[in-house]
Amino acid sequence: MQRFLGKTILITGGAGGMGASHLRGYLAEGANVVIGDIRDDRGRALVAEAGDRAHYVHLDVTSAADWQNAVTETENRFGPISVLVNNAGILSRSAPIEQSDPENFRHVVDVNLTGPYLGIRAAVPSLRRAGGGVIINIASTSANVGTALIAAYVSSKWALRGLTRSAAMELGRDDIRVNSIHPGVVNTPLITEPLHPGAQPVSDYYSPDAFAIKRLAEPQDITRLLLFLSSDEASFVTGSEFVADGGMLLGPALAAGQTQNQS
């Protein structure tokens, strides 16, 4: 299937685990893809492997100037943007609010919330030039609940829901759809490796054994949902939130063979 044949895709955080999966997914369906990141060596290596329909641009999502350059370079390379994927995101250092670092809070919100805001602001004129398109914000299941010790991350993802809905209302008449995806725990280095020296990875604190689907998500699980939502198959969907968490937010599932009448 070539749902994105000839279309131009811009993905932030494209050098990471999910970003790299998204890059490959769109390329497999015929798109031209630009990935933006601050990890230049990793990003350039990925596009070198991917071929002529992939391009890398240095993009600090907290910088309005970087965003404008990324949009201009994308258009110069492949033409107007049809899909913007605001995938870049960081976790906060774990700490109670009263012991947390205000600078860390500001930085997390700057990347996870201000970044997508600046991206939408910069990319919308290009999406209009393309005749319409799609914006997908990668949020988190943390945007649906409260979680202790990571208030900055949770706050940024809750706010991203509001940004998504506001943008959907503003841009619908321009044939630009805006939705959010809320992954659970995904098997990427962000989850499986320490955030800083001496820290334990997030995966050490998480077990999927009690949930309906007893495994971590793989990046491809999120990519497949992303491809559907940004395709014409989802042309009537905007301002909506899609959870992909294996049932984590539902709570513990019944054990195999157990019925509700058993204790």
N, C-alpha and C positions, 0 to 999 in steps of 0.2 A: 504494500500500500504506500502511495506517495502523496500523503495528505498535505504536504508542505512544499511541493515541487516549485522551485523558483522563489519561494518566500524568504524573507530576511528575518532572522531571529537574533535578539541580543539577550545574553544571559549573564547576570552578575554572579560573582563567586564561582565562576566557571572552572576554576582550577581545583576546586574541592571535590569530594567524593560524589555528592549529588549533582553538582554542576557538570562534572565530566560525564556522568551518566546521561544527563539531559542533552549535552552536546552530541553524544553518539546517537541518542534517540531521534533527534531532529535530523541529523545527517542521513540516517537510514531511511527517512521519509522524504528525502529530496531537498531539504532546506539548505540555505546558506546561513552559516552560524558564526556570530562573533561572540567570544567570551571575554568578559572583563574581570580583572582580579588585580590584587597587589602582589601576588606570588608570580613574578614575571617568568622565572625559569620554568616553573611547572606549567604555566599557561602556554608558553611558547612550545614546550615539548609536546603538549597535548595536540595543539593544532598542527604541528609538524607531522605527527602520526596520522592526523585526520585527513589531510590533503587540502586541495585547492579551495574547497567550499567552506573551510574553517579559517578564522582569523582571530588573532589575540590583540587586545588593547589594554594598556595599563589603566585601571579604573579604581580609584579610591571612592567608594560610594558616598562618603561624607563630603566630597568636594564638588561643588556646582561646576567648576571649571573642568574637572575631569569628566563629568557627565556630558557637558556640551561637546568636549573633544571626542568622547566615545560615540555619541550620536552622529557627529559629522564624519568621523572615520568609517563608521558602519555604512552610512549612506554612500560615501565615496567608493567604498569597496564593493557593496552589493545592492545598493538602492535603498529606498525607504523601508523602515522597520514595520513588519507585520505583527510580530510578537515580542513583547518585553517580558522577561522572567526575572523578577526581583528575588533572586535566590540567596544573595550574600547575607550572612548572619553570623553572629558570635554569641557565645555563652558568657554569662557573668561569673565572676569568682564567687564561690559559695560562701555566704556569711549572713548572719542575722542582720536585719536592716540597721539596728542600732550600732553594729560593729562594721558596717560596710563602708566602702570608700566612695565618696560622692563623685570623684572623677571617673571611677569605673562605671558607676551608674550612668553618668552622662555619655560616656563612650559607647556603652552598649546600646542606649537609646539612639545615639547618633547613627550607628551602623544599621541597626535593625528597623528603625522607624524613619529617621530623617533621610537615610539612604534611599528607600523606596519612594518617599515623597519627592526627593530631588530627581529621581529617575523618571517618575511619571511626568513631572514638570518639564523635563528636558526632552522626553521621547514623544509626547503627545503630538507636536507639530509634524513629526516624521510619520507617525501612525495615520494622521489625517492625509498626508501626501500619498500614503499607500492605499487610501480609499477606505480606511478602517482597519481594525485589528483587535488584538487581545493583549491584556496585561494580566499576568498571574503573579500574585504575591505569595511567597512561601512563608507561611506563618508557623504554627506549632500547636500541638494539643495543649501546650501551656497557655495558649490564648483562650482556653475554655474553662480553666480551673485556676485556683490559687495553689502555688507551690512554695513551700518554705525554703529560705536560704538563697533563692535566685530571683529576688524581687525585680531587679533591673530587667532581666530577660523576660519574665512574665509580663511586666508592665509594657515593655516594647511590643510584645506580640499581641496583647489585648488591643493596644492602640492601633496596630496594623489592621485589625478588623475594621475599625472605624474609618481609616483611610481608604480601605478597599471599597467600602459601601459608598462613601462620599464620592469617590472617583467614578464609581459605576453610575451614579445618578447624574453626574456632570457630563459624562462622555457617551452615554447611551445613544443620544441623537446624532453623534458622529460615527455611529457604527463601530464603537470601541467598547468591547466587553471587558469587565474587570472582576476577577474572582480570586479567592484565596484557597490554598491547600494547607491543611494542618496535619503534618506528619507526626507520628508517634516517635518511638526510639528507632533510629535508622543506623544500620551498620556502616558507619563512616568514621574516619579518624577523629572527627569532632566529638564522637561518643565513646570510641574505643581506646583513645589515647589520652594521657593526662593533659589538662589545659595549661598547666604550668608545673615546673619542677616541684616534686614532693606531693602533688595532688593525685588523687585516685581518679581514673576515668569514670565518666557517668555510668557506663555499662556495669561497673562494679556495684552500683546501687540499684540496679534494675534487674528484675527477673520476669519474663513473660509467662512463666509456668501457670499462673492463675487465670490468664486471660483466654479469650475464645480462640485466638490464633497464637500458638505457643512458639513464637520466634521473634527476633528482631526483624524490622523491615529491611529489605535490601533497596539500594538506590533505584533499581529498576522498577520497583513497586510504585514509587513516587513518579518516576518518569512516565510510566504508562498512563497514569491519571493526568499528568500534565499535558501529554500529547492529545488526549481526548478533549480536555477542557479548552485547549487552544486551537482545536480544529473546528471545521464547519459543522461537525457532528453535534457540537454543543452550542449552536448558533442562537439558541433561545435562553441561554444561561448567563446571567450577570448579577453581580452583587451577592454572590452565594459563597458558602464556605463548605469545603469538602474535607472531612476527616479521614485519614488513612492511618489507623493506629492498631489494627488487629484486635479491636474491641477493648483497648485499655481504658478508655473513658467510661465504658459500660460497667466496669468493675469485674470481680471474679465470676467466671463462668462455671456452669455445672461440670463436674468431672465426667469423663466418658462413661456412658452406661448408667449414670445417676439420673433419677427422676426427681421432680419437685417434692414428691411425697416421702423421699428418703432423707434421713438425717445422717 
